[in-house]
Structures are given as C-alpha cells and as structure tokens.
Amino acid sequence: MNVAVVEKRGLEKLSEKWMIPLGVGLLMVMGLVVYLGFKSDPTYPVGSRVIAQCKQTYMLGKVKRVRASGYEIKFGSETQPILCTPYLWKSRYLEPYEPVTEIRHGGVLYKVGDRVAMEVKVDKRRLHLLAEISDITANGRLKLRPIDGEPLAIGFFQQNVGRNYIDFSRYPLRKRG
C-alpha cells in the first residue's frame, strides 16, 4: 500500500472520530451565547409597560418576568376582555407602550378626545357606532370608548374590544366634530 493512502485513511478516521463531539460542543457554546444574550439584554426589561397583540386587539400590560422563552406579562383590571392569555409572550407580539396626544393617519390628525364614527359588522349587518378616543400610542394604536350608536354595535364592541386598543385598520374611522 502507498504511504499517501495510509496517511489519508488515518486523517479520515481522526476527522470522523472528532466530528460529532466538536459539532455538539459548538452547538452548546452557541446555545449558551444566545441564552445569556437574551437574559442579560432583554428588549423589554421588568417593569416596562408594553402593548401585547392578541388577534386584532392590543392589550396594555407590564412586564412581570423575563424568561429565556418569553415575557410574563401582568394585565391590569382595565384590560377587559382578555381574549388571549398565553403564559409567556414572544417579543414579536409585544411593542413598547408610548402614549401620545395626537397622531396623523391617512392625512387626518387624530387627537385624544376626538370623536370618531365607525361601522362594525354584526351578523352580516353593518351597524354604526360613535366613539371617543381615550388614548393613542406612538405605534398608531387607539383606545376607544363607545358613546353612542346602535345597542347591538355597542355590545359587540364591548365584547370584542372592550377597554383595549385597536389598530386604525381594524375599523375604518371617520373623524366627527
């Protein structure tokens, strides 16, 4: 047998012997770096107020604990109804709560206290509702308080949104004077 062939076989056996332990070790080191990076520098530190996305509704809460697999959020009594109650929230479903007094959307300036008209669809019917903007976030989330409209529309809004936030795109809004 040729000396070059013997040396090649020896290198192949050596590389096969160490390939799996080196790969496992590398994966463990990468996992530890990712874990420590998340634990030491969370996007939302404990105590920060956040808006949690639940279907088409956004709920105001406070970060209670930061875990490796997500955030534990404490929702207050003003967050009613809670349609989603996951134990841990991933950061992609959270955004910082930054209240503002006004926001421009679609060329219209909306302010806290403005009245808006909208239509809600209940049982294939479009029902009218008049609401007042009680809070606005920098990300364009609105907290509305129904003040007038068809009783079925008000009940539907209270059941599906309640005292939570919605996006401008959920219900087309028209500003009222």
DRENDO-1510 file (C-alpha; in Angstrom, 1 decimal, always signed):
<recs>
REC; n; res; u; v; w
REC; 1; MET; +0.0; +0.0; +0.0 .
REC; 2; ASN; +1.1; +3.5; -0.7 .
REC; 3; VAL; +2.2; +5.8; +2.2 .
REC; 4; ALA; -0.1; +8.6; +0.9 .
REC; 5; VAL; -3.1; +6.3; +1.1 .
REC; 6; VAL; -2.3; +5.2; +4.6 .
REC; 7; GLU; -1.9; +8.8; +5.8 .
REC; 8; LYS; -5.2; +9.7; +4.1 .
REC; 9; ARG; -7.0; +6.9; +5.9 .
REC; 10; GLY; -5.5; +7.9; +9.2 .
REC; 11; LEU; -6.8; +11.5; +8.7 .
REC; 12; GLU; -10.3; +10.3; +7.7 .
REC; 13; LYS; -10.5; +8.1; +10.9 .
REC; 14; LEU; -9.3; +11.0; +13.0 .
REC; 15; SER; -11.8; +13.5; +11.5 .
REC; 16; GLU; -14.7; +11.0; +11.8 .
REC; 17; LYS; -13.8; +10.4; +15.4 .
REC; 18; TRP; -13.8; +14.1; +16.4 .
REC; 19; MET; -16.5; +15.4; +14.1 .
REC; 20; ILE; -19.5; +14.6; +16.3 .
REC; 21; PRO; -18.1; +15.8; +19.6 .
REC; 22; LEU; -16.8; +19.0; +18.0 .
REC; 23; GLY; -20.3; +19.7; +16.4 .
REC; 24; VAL; -22.1; +19.0; +19.7 .
REC; 25; GLY; -19.6; +21.3; +21.6 .
REC; 26; LEU; -20.1; +24.1; +19.1 .
REC; 27; LEU; -23.9; +23.8; +19.3 .
REC; 28; MET; -23.7; +24.0; +23.1 .
REC; 29; VAL; -21.5; +27.1; +23.0 .
REC; 30; MET; -23.8; +28.8; +20.5 .
REC; 31; GLY; -26.9; +28.0; +22.6 .
REC; 32; LEU; -25.2; +29.3; +25.8 .
REC; 33; VAL; -24.3; +32.6; +24.0 .
REC; 34; VAL; -27.8; +33.0; +22.7 .
REC; 35; TYR; -29.3; +32.2; +26.2 .
REC; 36; LEU; -27.0; +34.6; +28.0 .
REC; 37; GLY; -27.5; +37.3; +25.4 .
REC; 38; PHE; -31.3; +37.1; +25.9 .
REC; 39; LYS; -31.1; +37.0; +29.7 .
REC; 40; SER; -28.7; +39.9; +30.0 .
REC; 41; ASP; -30.2; +42.3; +27.4 .
REC; 42; PRO; -33.9; +41.9; +27.1 .
REC; 43; THR; -35.8; +44.1; +24.7 .
REC; 44; TYR; -38.4; +44.8; +27.4 .
REC; 45; PRO; -37.0; +44.9; +31.0 .
REC; 46; VAL; -39.0; +44.0; +34.0 .
REC; 47; GLY; -41.5; +46.8; +34.9 .
REC; 48; SER; -41.7; +48.3; +31.4 .
REC; 49; ARG; -45.2; +48.9; +30.0 .
REC; 50; VAL; -46.0; +47.1; +26.8 .
REC; 51; ILE; -48.8; +46.6; +24.3 .
REC; 52; ALA; -49.5; +42.9; +23.6 .
REC; 53; GLN; -51.0; +41.8; +20.3 .
REC; 54; CYS; -53.9; +39.4; +20.7 .
REC; 55; LYS; -55.6; +38.6; +17.4 .
REC; 56; GLN; -56.8; +42.1; +16.2 .
REC; 57; THR; -56.7; +43.6; +19.7 .
REC; 58; TYR; -53.9; +45.2; +21.7 .
REC; 59; MET; -53.8; +44.9; +25.4 .
REC; 60; LEU; -51.8; +47.1; +27.9 .
REC; 61; GLY; -49.7; +45.3; +30.4 .
REC; 62; LYS; -46.5; +45.4; +32.4 .
REC; 63; VAL; -43.5; +43.0; +32.1 .
REC; 64; LYS; -43.6; +40.9; +35.3 .
REC; 65; ARG; -40.7; +38.5; +34.5 .
REC; 66; VAL; -38.2; +37.9; +31.6 .
REC; 67; ARG; -37.6; +34.2; +30.9 .
REC; 68; ALA; -35.5; +32.5; +28.3 .
REC; 69; SER; -38.6; +31.5; +26.3 .
REC; 70; GLY; -40.6; +34.8; +26.5 .
REC; 71; TYR; -42.0; +37.5; +28.7 .
REC; 72; GLU; -44.5; +37.1; +31.5 .
REC; 73; ILE; -47.0; +40.0; +31.3 .
REC; 74; LYS; -49.3; +41.2; +34.0 .
REC; 75; PHE; -52.5; +42.7; +32.7 .
REC; 76; GLY; -54.5; +45.1; +34.9 .
REC; 77; SER; -58.2; +45.2; +35.5 .
REC; 78; GLU; -58.6; +47.9; +32.8 .
REC; 79; THR; -57.6; +45.3; +30.2 .
REC; 80; GLN; -61.0; +43.7; +29.6 .
REC; 81; PRO; -61.9; +41.4; +28.0 .
REC; 82; ILE; -58.7; +39.4; +27.6 .
REC; 83; LEU; -59.2; +37.2; +24.6 .
REC; 84; CYS; -55.8; +35.6; +24.6 .
REC; 85; THR; -54.0; +34.5; +27.8 .
REC; 86; PRO; -50.7; +32.9; +26.9 .
REC; 87; TYR; -48.4; +32.4; +29.8 .
REC; 88; LEU; -45.3; +33.7; +28.0 .
REC; 89; TRP; -45.3; +36.2; +25.2 .
REC; 90; LYS; -42.7; +36.3; +22.5 .
REC; 91; SER; -41.2; +39.7; +21.7 .
REC; 92; ARG; -42.7; +39.7; +18.2 .
REC; 93; TYR; -46.2; +40.1; +19.8 .
REC; 94; LEU; -45.1; +43.0; +22.0 .
REC; 95; GLU; -44.4; +46.6; +21.4 .
REC; 96; PRO; -43.5; +49.4; +23.8 .
REC; 97; TYR; -46.3; +51.5; +25.2 .
REC; 98; GLU; -45.5; +55.1; +24.3 .
REC; 99; PRO; -48.6; +57.3; +24.7 .
REC; 100; VAL; -49.0; +60.4; +22.6 .
REC; 101; THR; -51.7; +63.0; +22.5 .
REC; 102; GLU; -52.1; +63.1; +18.7 .
REC; 103; ILE; -51.2; +61.1; +15.6 .
REC; 104; ARG; -51.6; +61.6; +11.9 .
REC; 105; HIS; -53.1; +58.8; +9.9 .
REC; 106; GLY; -54.2; +58.9; +6.2 .
REC; 107; GLY; -53.8; +62.7; +6.2 .
REC; 108; VAL; -56.1; +63.2; +9.1 .
REC; 109; LEU; -54.9; +64.4; +12.6 .
REC; 110; TYR; -56.5; +62.4; +15.4 .
REC; 111; LYS; -56.2; +63.7; +19.0 .
REC; 112; VAL; -57.2; +62.3; +22.4 .
REC; 113; GLY; -60.8; +63.4; +23.0 .
REC; 114; ASP; -61.8; +63.4; +19.3 .
REC; 115; ARG; -65.0; +61.6; +18.3 .
REC; 116; VAL; -64.9; +59.1; +15.5 .
REC; 117; ALA; -67.6; +57.3; +13.7 .
REC; 118; MET; -67.2; +53.7; +12.6 .
REC; 119; GLU; -69.1; +50.7; +11.4 .
REC; 120; VAL; -68.9; +47.3; +13.0 .
REC; 121; LYS; -70.1; +44.2; +11.2 .
REC; 122; VAL; -72.5; +42.0; +13.3 .
REC; 123; ASP; -74.4; +39.1; +11.8 .
REC; 124; LYS; -73.6; +40.3; +8.2 .
REC; 125; ARG; -75.1; +43.8; +9.0 .
REC; 126; ARG; -73.1; +47.0; +9.3 .
REC; 127; LEU; -74.0; +48.9; +12.4 .
REC; 128; HIS; -73.0; +52.4; +13.2 .
REC; 129; LEU; -71.0; +53.4; +16.3 .
REC; 130; LEU; -69.7; +56.7; +17.7 .
REC; 131; ALA; -66.7; +56.5; +20.0 .
REC; 132; GLU; -64.3; +58.9; +21.7 .
REC; 133; ILE; -60.5; +58.4; +21.5 .
REC; 134; SER; -59.3; +58.0; +25.1 .
REC; 135; ASP; -55.7; +57.1; +24.4 .
REC; 136; ILE; -53.3; +56.9; +21.4 .
REC; 137; THR; -49.9; +55.2; +21.2 .
REC; 138; ALA; -46.9; +56.2; +19.1 .
REC; 139; ASN; -47.4; +53.0; +17.0 .
REC; 140; GLY; -50.9; +54.0; +16.0 .
REC; 141; ARG; -53.0; +52.0; +18.4 .
REC; 142; LEU; -56.2; +53.6; +19.7 .
REC; 143; LYS; -58.2; +53.1; +22.8 .
REC; 144; LEU; -61.8; +54.0; +22.1 .
REC; 145; ARG; -64.8; +54.5; +24.4 .
REC; 146; PRO; -68.2; +54.0; +22.7 .
REC; 147; ILE; -70.5; +57.0; +23.4 .
REC; 148; ASP; -73.4; +56.5; +21.0 .
REC; 149; GLY; -74.7; +54.1; +18.4 .
REC; 150; GLU; -76.9; +51.1; +17.9 .
REC; 151; PRO; -77.1; +48.9; +21.1 .
REC; 152; LEU; -76.0; +45.8; +19.2 .
REC; 153; ALA; -73.0; +47.6; +17.9 .
REC; 154; ILE; -72.0; +48.9; +21.3 .
REC; 155; GLY; -72.4; +45.4; +22.8 .
REC; 156; PHE; -70.4; +43.9; +20.0 .
REC; 157; PHE; -67.6; +46.4; +20.6 .
REC; 158; GLN; -67.6; +45.9; +24.3 .
REC; 159; GLN; -67.4; +42.1; +23.9 .
REC; 160; ASN; -64.7; +42.0; +21.3 .
REC; 161; VAL; -62.5; +45.1; +22.1 .
REC; 162; GLY; -63.7; +46.3; +25.5 .
REC; 163; ARG; -61.1; +48.7; +27.1 .
REC; 164; ASN; -58.3; +47.5; +24.9 .
REC; 165; TYR; -56.6; +49.1; +21.9 .
REC; 166; ILE; -57.2; +48.6; +18.2 .
REC; 167; ASP; -55.3; +49.5; +15.0 .
REC; 168; PHE; -56.5; +52.1; +12.6 .
REC; 169; SER; -57.1; +49.3; +10.0 .
REC; 170; ARG; -59.5; +47.2; +12.1 .
REC; 171; TYR; -62.4; +49.5; +11.7 .
REC; 172; PRO; -62.4; +52.4; +9.1 .
REC; 173; LEU; -62.7; +55.6; +11.2 .
REC; 174; ARG; -64.2; +58.9; +10.2 .
REC; 175; LYS; -63.5; +61.9; +12.4 .
REC; 176; ARG; -66.6; +63.7; +13.8 .
REC; 177; GLY; -66.7; +67.3; +15.0 .
</recs>
